Structures are given as structure tokens and as C-alpha cells.
Amino acid sequence: MSNLAERIAENVAEVRGRIAEAARCSGRSADDVTLVCVTKYVGDDETRALLAAGCDDFGESRPQQLFAKAEAFADEPVRWHLIGHLQRNKVRRTLPLVCLIHSADSLRLIEAIDREAAGFAKPIPILLEVNVSGDAAKHGFMPDKMDAVIASLGAYRHVAVRGLMTMAGRSTGIEGARRDFSELRRLRDAVRPNGPSNITLDELSMGMSGDYEAAIEAGATIVRVGSALFQGLA
């Protein structure tokens, strides 16, 4: 095993251990939390090392990088997640490659996904991105609009809304992150009873390298971890 592969395997083991402990502290099992390895800043060698370490859920923020990575690893058992902003003109090429779109951040985008997904054998799973922090630089639905958003989603028959996604505010520290994550869970619990049949809202995608433990303790079912997996690499 190369030094790179060995170091990444150690990092994966540490992250999985911390996920398990955070899940235990919140009365859940580690199996209740999916680790999505964010590969946007690394190359093919690092991605292969993650595969060798037992990872198979990978996230990319930019569609163009997703296209290239998906082609490079077409013969591998990778489940790709699109975790960043998706432009409508990239929808057609993105849908066949992904198992989940985390960043459905507008009704116009959902309409575009729904229209393109009409040709697929089953609905496309998506998460609704919510801007719980109110950060003007972030994408996503505003929390006070979510009742209306949820009520409108029954019109889109070719998407399957599986849950919500958020990113914590950039300058609020870990306690601010905890508040944002708790708010997303509270919001999910409030709007779920009003959803149409294509909505389950079981998934909460929240938490990154600096705050994923806090996210799990607040109810995250998916964490998106990048830099913590590549610590110690030259």
C-alpha cells in the first residue's frame, strides 16, 4: 500500500469512528449516517484510495468536475452525489450520473429536473437546499418560504424529494452551526406532514469536515466530508 493510500485509509477510519461516536451520543447507529466523500479538490489517485478504503459515496460540487470524475471511474461501484449549485443547462448531462442531487435550490431548477427526468424509468431523488443561516452568498430556499414550496411540489411527478440540505453559516462558529443544523431538523419536522406523495423528507444532509459531529448530533443522516479525509498529505 502506498503512503497516500495508507494515510487516506487512516483518515477514513478516524472519520468513521467519529461518526459512530456522534451517532451513539444522539441515540443512533453509525449505519444511520451516510458518509459522502467530497472529492472536488483531489485527483484520481486520492479518489482511488478512498475506494480502496471502502468508500463508495462521492460528492462533487461542480457539474463539469462530476462529468470528468464519473467518466474516469465509470467501471467502479461509485455512487455520485451532486452537492453544489446545478445550472439548468447542466441538468440533462447530470441526471444519468448521480444517485442524489443535494442542491435543488429553486422551483425553476426542480421544474427543469422534472422535465428532463420524464424520460427516466423512475423519479430522480433530490434534496431541497435551505438557506437556514440567511447568508446572502449561499443558495437555497428561505425557511419562511418552505410551506409554500412543499405545497407546490406535488406538481412534479418525476422527482422524489428525499429530504433537506443546508450549510452552516460561515462565521458563526460551532455553536452557530449547531443552531443552523437544529433549525433544519425543526423545519423538516414542521413541514413534513404537509407534503405530497413524492416527498418523504427522511434525509438531512448537513455537516462538513469542521462540524459533521455537531450535525449528526442534530439529526444529520448524510454528512459531506472532504478535507478531513486528506489530512497529512503532501
Backbone hydrogen bonds in HBPLUS format (Angstrom, degrees):
<---DONOR---> <-ACCEPTOR-->    atom                        ^
c    i                          cat <-CA-CA->   ^        H-A-AA   ^      H-
h    n   atom  resd res      DA  || num        DHA   H-A  angle D-A-AA Bond
n    s   type  num  typ     dist DA aas  dist angle  dist       angle   num
A0006-GLU N   A0002-SER O   2.88 MM   4  6.07 159.0  1.93 151.7 158.2     1
A0007-ARG N   A0003-ASN O   2.90 MM   4  6.03 161.7  1.93 147.7 152.5     2
A0008-ILE N   A0004-LEU O   2.97 MM   4  6.18 166.1  1.99 154.8 158.7     3
A0009-ALA N   A0005-ALA O   2.92 MM   4  6.03 156.0  1.98 143.8 150.9     4
A0010-GLU N   A0006-GLU O   3.01 MM   4  6.26 152.3  2.09 145.2 152.4     5
A0011-ASN N   A0007-ARG O   2.94 MM   4  6.24 156.7  2.00 149.0 155.6     6
A0012-VAL N   A0008-ILE O   2.83 MM   4  6.07 161.2  1.87 154.7 159.5     7
A0013-ALA N   A0009-ALA O   3.01 MM   4  6.19 160.5  2.05 145.0 150.2     8
A0014-GLU N   A0010-GLU O   2.97 MM   4  6.25 154.9  2.03 147.0 153.9     9
A0015-VAL N   A0011-ASN O   2.90 MM   4  6.16 167.0  1.91 156.0 159.0    10
A0016-ARG N   A0012-VAL O   2.85 MM   4  6.04 167.0  1.87 155.1 159.2    11
A0017-GLY N   A0013-ALA O   2.93 MM   4  6.06 149.8  2.02 141.6 150.2    12
A0018-ARG N   A0014-GLU O   2.97 MM   4  6.26 154.3  2.03 150.2 156.7    13
A0019-ILE N   A0015-VAL O   2.85 MM   4  6.12 150.6  1.94 150.3 159.2    14
A0020-ALA N   A0016-ARG O   2.94 MM   4  6.14 159.2  1.98 146.1 151.3    15
A0021-GLU N   A0017-GLY O   3.02 MM   4  6.29 153.8  2.09 144.4 151.1    16
A0022-ALA N   A0018-ARG O   2.97 MM   4  6.10 162.8  2.00 145.9 150.8    17
A0023-ALA N   A0019-ILE O   2.88 MM   4  6.06 155.4  1.94 150.0 157.3    18
A0024-ARG N   A0020-ALA O   2.91 MM   4  6.10 155.1  1.97 142.8 150.0    19
A0025-CYS N   A0021-GLU O   2.94 MM   4  6.20 156.3  2.00 148.4 154.5    20
A0026-SER N   A0022-ALA O   3.21 MM   4  6.43 128.9  2.49 134.3 146.5    21
A0026-SER N   A0023-ALA O   3.06 MM   3  5.15 136.4  2.26  97.9 110.4    22
A0028-ARG N   A0023-ALA O   2.77 MM   5  4.89 165.3  1.79 147.8 143.9    23
A0027-GLY N   A0024-ARG O   3.04 MM   3  5.06 161.8  2.07 109.3 111.1    24
A0032-ASP N   A0029-SER O   2.92 MM   3  5.41 161.5  1.96 114.0 120.3    25
A0033-VAL N   A0030-ALA O   3.08 MM   3  5.59 167.2  2.09 117.8 121.1    26
A0034-THR N   A0221-THR O   2.77 MM 187  6.14 163.8  1.79 146.5 147.2    27
A0223-VAL N   A0034-THR O   3.00 MM 189  6.39 161.5  2.04 166.6 169.3    28
A0036-VAL N   A0223-VAL O   2.91 MM 187  6.03 171.3  1.91 176.1 176.4    29
A0225-VAL N   A0036-VAL O   2.96 MM 189  6.23 144.9  2.08 158.2 169.4    30
A0037-CYS N   A0057-ASP O   2.84 MM  20  6.21 162.0  1.88 156.6 150.6    31
A0059-GLY N   A0037-CYS O   2.79 MM  22  5.80 159.4  1.83 134.3 136.9    32
A0038-VAL N   A0225-VAL O   2.82 MM 187  5.58 169.6  1.83 130.4 133.8    33
A0039-THR N   A0059-GLY O   3.09 MM  20  6.15 153.4  2.16 157.8 163.1    34
A0042-VAL N   A0039-THR O   3.26 MM   3  5.46 169.6  2.27 112.8 115.8    35
A0047-THR N   A0043-GLY O   3.16 MM   4  6.39 155.6  2.22 146.4 153.8    36
A0048-ARG N   A0044-ASP O   2.85 MM   4  6.06 156.1  1.91 151.4 157.2    37
A0049-ALA N   A0045-ASP O   3.00 MM   4  6.26 148.8  2.10 142.5 151.3    38
A0050-LEU N   A0046-GLU O   3.04 MM   4  6.37 146.6  2.16 143.7 152.0    39
A0051-LEU N   A0047-THR O   3.09 MM   4  6.45 153.9  2.16 145.1 152.0    40
A0052-ALA N   A0048-ARG O   2.89 MM   4  6.20 158.3  1.93 149.5 155.5    41
A0053-ALA N   A0049-ALA O   2.98 MM   4  6.18 132.8  2.21 136.4 148.9    42
A0053-ALA N   A0050-LEU O   3.09 MM   3  4.96 128.1  2.37  91.4 105.6    43
A0055-CYS N   A0050-LEU O   3.00 MM   5  5.45 162.1  2.04 152.1 147.7    44
A0054-GLY N   A0051-LEU O   2.98 MM   3  5.27 159.7  2.02 112.0 115.5    45
A0079-ARG N   A0056-ASP O   2.69 MM  23  5.93 167.6  1.71 174.8 178.8    46
A0058-PHE N   A0079-ARG O   2.96 MM  21  6.20 156.8  2.01 150.1 157.6    47
A0081-HIS N   A0058-PHE O   2.76 MM  23  6.00 145.4  1.88 157.5 163.9    48
A0060-GLU N   A0081-HIS O   3.01 MM  21  6.39 158.5  2.05 170.9 175.0    49
A0083-ILE N   A0060-GLU O   2.92 MM  23  5.87 161.2  1.96 142.5 148.1    50
A0065-GLN N   A0062-ARG O   3.07 MM   3  5.47 120.0  2.45 109.4 123.2    51
A0066-LEU N   A0062-ARG O   2.98 MM   4  6.28 156.7  2.04 154.3 161.9    52
A0067-PHE N   A0063-PRO O   2.83 MM   4  6.13 156.7  1.89 156.5 161.9    53
A0068-ALA N   A0064-GLN O   3.22 MM   4  6.50 161.9  2.25 145.1 148.7    54
A0069-LYS N   A0065-GLN O   2.92 MM   4  6.10 168.5  1.94 155.5 158.8    55
A0070-ALA N   A0066-LEU O   2.83 MM   4  5.86 166.3  1.85 154.8 159.3    56
A0071-GLU N   A0067-PHE O   3.10 MM   4  6.25 150.5  2.19 142.5 149.9    57
A0072-ALA N   A0068-ALA O   3.01 MM   4  6.25 157.6  2.06 146.9 153.2    58
A0073-PHE N   A0069-LYS O   2.96 MM   4  6.14 143.6  2.09 150.7 159.8    59
A0074-ALA N   A0071-GLU O   3.41 MM   3  5.04 157.6  2.46 107.4 103.8    60
A0076-GLU N   A0073-PHE O   3.04 MM   3  5.29 166.1  2.06 114.6 118.1    61
A0078-VAL N   A0076-GLU O   2.83 MM   2  5.59 138.3  2.01 104.9  92.8    62
A0099-CYS N   A0080-TRP O   2.82 MM  19  5.80 166.2  1.84 163.9 164.2    63
A0082-LEU N   A0100-LEU O   3.16 MM  18  6.61 156.7  2.21 155.2 161.9    64
A0102-HIS N   A0082-LEU O   2.88 MM  20  6.06 163.1  1.91 160.3 166.1    65
A0090-LYS N   A0087-GLN O   2.96 MM   3  5.48 162.1  2.00 117.2 122.8    66
A0091-VAL N   A0088-ARG O   3.25 MM   3  5.32 166.0  2.27 106.7 110.9    67
A0094-THR N   A0090-LYS O   3.12 MM   4  6.16 144.2  2.26 147.2 157.8    68
A0094-THR N   A0091-VAL O   3.07 MM   3  5.08 122.4  2.41  97.2 112.7    69
A0095-LEU N   A0091-VAL O   3.08 MM   4  6.11 167.6  2.10 169.4 167.0    70
A0097-LEU N   A0094-THR O   2.95 MM   3  5.60 154.2  2.01 125.5 133.6    71
A0101-ILE N   A0125-PRO O   3.26 MM  24  6.59 158.9  2.31 138.2 143.8    72
A0127-LEU N   A0101-ILE O   2.74 MM  26  6.15 139.8  1.90 165.1 166.9    73
A0104-ALA N   A0127-LEU O   3.12 MM  23  5.96 151.5  2.20 165.3 167.9    74
A0129-GLU N   A0104-ALA O   3.01 MM  25  5.59 161.2  2.05 123.8 129.9    75
A0110-ILE N   A0106-SER O   3.08 MM   4  6.40 162.9  2.11 147.7 152.5    76
A0111-GLU N   A0107-LEU O   2.85 MM   4  5.98 156.1  1.90 145.9 152.4    77
A0112-ALA N   A0108-ARG O   3.08 MM   4  6.30 152.5  2.16 139.8 146.8    78
A0113-ILE N   A0109-LEU O   2.90 MM   4  6.22 158.6  1.95 155.6 161.4    79
A0114-ASP N   A0110-ILE O   2.84 MM   4  5.99 164.1  1.87 151.2 156.1    80
A0115-ARG N   A0111-GLU O   2.93 MM   4  6.09 157.8  1.98 147.1 152.9    81
A0116-GLU N   A0112-ALA O   3.09 MM   4  6.26 164.2  2.11 147.2 151.0    82
A0117-ALA N   A0113-ILE O   2.79 MM   4  5.86 154.4  1.85 151.9 160.1    83
A0118-ALA N   A0115-ARG O   3.44 MM   3  5.56 157.5  2.50  99.4 105.8    84
A0120-PHE N   A0117-ALA O   2.95 MM   3  5.24 168.6  1.96 117.2 120.1    85
A0124-ILE N   A0158-HIS O   3.06 MM  34  6.42 159.3  2.10 137.5 133.9    86
A0160-ALA N   A0124-ILE O   2.89 MM  36  5.72 163.0  1.91 132.7 132.1    87
A0126-ILE N   A0160-ALA O   2.96 MM  34  6.10 156.6  2.02 146.0 146.8    88
A0162-ARG N   A0126-ILE O   2.86 MM  36  5.98 161.2  1.90 168.4 174.8    89
A0128-LEU N   A0163-GLY O   2.98 MM  35  6.42 161.6  2.02 147.5 146.6    90
A0165-MET N   A0128-LEU O   2.89 MM  37  5.93 150.6  1.97 143.5 140.0    91
A0141-PHE N   A0129-GLU O   2.83 MM  12  6.26 157.6  1.88 152.7 145.9    92
A0130-VAL N   A0165-MET O   2.81 MM  35  6.08 164.6  1.84 173.9 173.5    93
A0131-ASN N   A0141-PHE O   2.80 MM  10  5.71 161.2  1.84 145.5 151.7    94
A0134-GLY N   A0131-ASN O   3.26 MM   3  5.56 149.1  2.36 105.4 113.9    95
A0138-LYS N   A0135-ASP O   3.05 MM   3  5.55 165.6  2.07 117.7 122.4    96
A0145-LYS N   A0142-MET O   2.93 MM   3  5.52 162.7  1.96 122.7 128.2    97
A0146-MET N   A0143-PRO O   3.16 MM   3  5.39 166.6  2.18 112.1 116.3    98
A0149-VAL N   A0145-LYS O   3.04 MM   4  6.28 157.3  2.09 151.4 158.7    99
A0150-ILE N   A0146-MET O   2.85 MM   4  5.93 174.7  1.86 155.8 156.8   100
A0151-ALA N   A0147-ASP O   3.07 MM   4  6.20 159.8  2.11 144.4 150.3   101
A0152-SER N   A0148-ALA O   3.16 MM   4  6.32 135.3  2.37 139.5 149.8   102
A0152-SER N   A0149-VAL O   3.05 MM   3  5.27 134.0  2.27 101.2 113.8   103
A0153-LEU N   A0150-ILE O   3.24 MM   3  5.46 154.5  2.31 107.6 114.7   104
A0155-ALA N   A0152-SER O   3.41 MM   3  6.33 170.2  2.42 121.9 124.5   105
A0156-TYR N   A0153-LEU O   3.08 MM   3  5.62 164.6  2.10 117.0 121.6   106
A0161-VAL N   A0198-ASN O   2.88 MM  37  6.13 143.6  2.01 167.5 172.3   107
A0200-THR N   A0161-VAL O   2.95 MM  39  6.39 160.0  1.99 169.6 176.1   108
A0202-ASP N   A0162-ARG O   2.88 MM  40  5.94 106.3  2.44 136.8 144.1   109
A0203-GLU N   A0162-ARG O   2.88 MM  41  5.80 177.5  1.88 149.4 148.7   110
A0164-LEU N   A0203-GLU O   2.97 MM  39  6.37 143.5  2.11 156.0 154.6   111
A0205-SER N   A0164-LEU O   2.90 MM  41  6.30 164.1  1.92 158.5 161.1   112
A0166-THR N   A0205-SER O   3.13 MM  39  6.64 151.5  2.21 164.5 167.7   113
A0176-GLY N   A0172-THR O   3.28 MM   4  4.59 138.3  2.47 126.3 125.1   114
A0177-ALA N   A0173-GLY O   2.96 MM   4  6.27 150.4  2.05 146.7 155.9   115
A0178-ARG N   A0174-ILE O   2.91 MM   4  6.19 154.7  1.97 144.6 151.0   116
A0179-ARG N   A0175-GLU O   3.08 MM   4  6.37 155.3  2.14 142.8 148.8   117
A0180-ASP N   A0176-GLY O   2.95 MM   4  6.26 159.3  2.00 149.4 154.9   118
A0181-PHE N   A0177-ALA O   2.87 MM   4  6.12 164.9  1.89 158.9 162.5   119
A0182-SER N   A0178-ARG O   2.91 MM   4  6.03 162.2  1.94 150.4 155.6   120
A0183-GLU N   A0179-ARG O   2.88 MM   4  6.01 148.7  1.98 144.4 153.4   121
A0184-LEU N   A0180-ASP O   3.01 MM   4  6.33 150.4  2.10 145.8 153.1   122
A0185-ARG N   A0181-PHE O   3.13 MM   4  6.45 162.8  2.16 149.5 153.4   123
A0186-ARG N   A0182-SER O   2.91 MM   4  6.13 159.8  1.95 146.6 152.7   124
A0187-LEU N   A0183-GLU O   2.83 MM   4  5.97 160.6  1.86 149.8 155.2   125
A0188-ARG N   A0184-LEU O   2.87 MM   4  6.09 162.3  1.90 150.9 155.7   126
A0189-ASP N   A0185-ARG O   2.96 MM   4  6.20 165.1  1.98 153.3 156.7   127
A0190-ALA N   A0186-ARG O   2.98 MM   4  6.19 142.3  2.12 142.7 153.3   128
A0190-ALA N   A0187-LEU O   3.10 MM   3  5.04 122.0  2.45  93.6 108.6   129
A0191-VAL N   A0187-LEU O   3.00 MM   4  6.24 156.6  2.05 157.9 162.5   130
A0192-ARG N   A0188-ARG O   2.96 MM   4  5.80 147.2  2.07 152.4 159.4   131
A0194-ASN N   A0191-VAL O   3.06 MM   3  5.65 151.1  2.14 119.6 127.9   132
A0195-GLY N   A0192-ARG O   3.18 MM   3  5.50 172.9  2.18 121.2 122.0   133
A0199-ILE N   A0196-PRO O   3.17 MM   3  5.80 149.1  2.27 125.7 126.6   134
A0221-THR N   A0204-LEU O   2.93 MM  17  5.26 158.2  1.98 135.8 143.0   135
A0222-ILE N   A0204-LEU O   3.20 MM  18  6.16 151.9  2.28 144.9 137.6   136
A0206-MET N   A0222-ILE O   3.07 MM  16  6.41 147.7  2.18 175.5 165.9   137
A0224-ARG N   A0207-GLY O   2.92 MM  17  6.14 161.1  1.96 171.9 165.9   138
A0211-ASP N   A0208-MET O   3.06 MM   3  5.52 152.1  2.14 116.1 124.4   139
A0212-TYR N   A0208-MET O   2.86 MM   4  4.98 120.4  2.22 175.4 160.7   140
A0215-ALA N   A0211-ASP O   3.06 MM   4  6.36 153.3  2.13 149.9 158.3   141
A0216-ILE N   A0212-TYR O   2.94 MM   4  6.18 155.5  2.00 145.7 151.2   142
A0217-GLU N   A0213-GLU O   3.02 MM   4  6.28 162.0  2.05 149.2 154.0   143
A0218-ALA N   A0214-ALA O   3.06 MM   4  6.28 131.5  2.31 136.6 149.1   144
A0218-ALA N   A0215-ALA O   3.08 MM   3  5.03 130.8  2.33  93.4 107.0   145
A0220-ALA N   A0215-ALA O   2.89 MM   5  5.33 164.1  1.91 135.3 134.5   146
A0219-GLY N   A0216-ILE O   2.94 MM   3  5.03 153.8  2.01 103.1 111.7   147
A0229-LEU N   A0226-GLY O   2.91 MM   3  5.68 155.2  1.97 125.6 132.9   148
A0230-PHE N   A0227-SER O   3.02 MM   3  5.28 156.1  2.08 109.5 117.1   149
